[in-house]
Amino acid sequence: MRRVDIGKKIAELRIEQGMTQESLARKLAVSRELVSKWELGQRRPDFATIRRIAEVFGVSPDDIADMNGLVFAELDECLPEGVSLPRERLAEILNAELGSMKPAEAGIFLRRYYYLQNTSEIAEAFGIRENQVRSILSKTRKKIKKTIKEKEGERK
């Protein structure tokens, strides 16, 4: 589900329940500006926040966003623009990258993209802050993207 779709769903649920952006923001302990950015598709709430939004509205998190779809969309950032790889080739590259990573980084990557855990669960499991998990995942995706570009550039 794209950011805009999630934002539209949040706005739709908020309006259905007669809430303002301000009142939703207060319930979630975030700024009204952040709620507005979600609704406009400029930002996307993380999994933990989507769960809290769902609780406020009395719906399932899946009614707001396809959680697995969000994880896979994040993982798509590893693929350079215009590159399409067979699954076997992608698995080969990912396995090689995972094997070269520090164990904690590989564990974080696997928990996110194989076990589909959210960043707060991963942070708790590794005893680190959630923003550190997001940073490690972002750097890992960029490294994998660079590796794919290099390896696929060699094959052409």
DAKA-V451420 format. One record per pair of residues at least 6 apart in sequence whose ideal C-beta (glycine too) atoms are under 7 Angstrom apart, sorted by sequence separation. I is the first residue (numbers start at 0). J is the second residue. If there is no record, write none. Layout:
# DAKA-V451420
i->[I	I]
j->[J	J]
This chain:
# DAKA-V451420
i->[24	36	37	53	60	110	122	24	37	53	122	44	97	24	33	53	122	13	21	24	50	53	111	119	122	20	23	49	52	97	110	118	121	20	49	107	110	118	20	49	118	107	46	27	103	27	27	107	111	9	10	27	107	108	9	26	107	6	104	108	5	6	23	6	6	104	3	2	5	74	16	2	70	70	9	12	70	12	96	96	67	93	96	9	92	8	92	5	92	5	77	0	76	0	79	82	77	78	77	0	76	79	0	78	79	82	47	77	46	47	45]
j->[30	42	43	59	66	116	128	31	44	60	129	52	105	33	42	62	131	23	31	34	60	63	121	129	132	31	34	60	63	108	121	129	132	34	63	121	124	132	35	64	133	125	66	48	125	51	52	132	136	37	38	55	135	136	38	55	136	37	135	139	37	38	55	39	40	139	40	40	43	112	56	43	111	112	52	56	115	58	142	143	115	143	146	63	146	63	147	63	150	64	140	64	140	65	144	147	143	144	144	68	144	147	69	147	148	151	117	147	117	119	118]
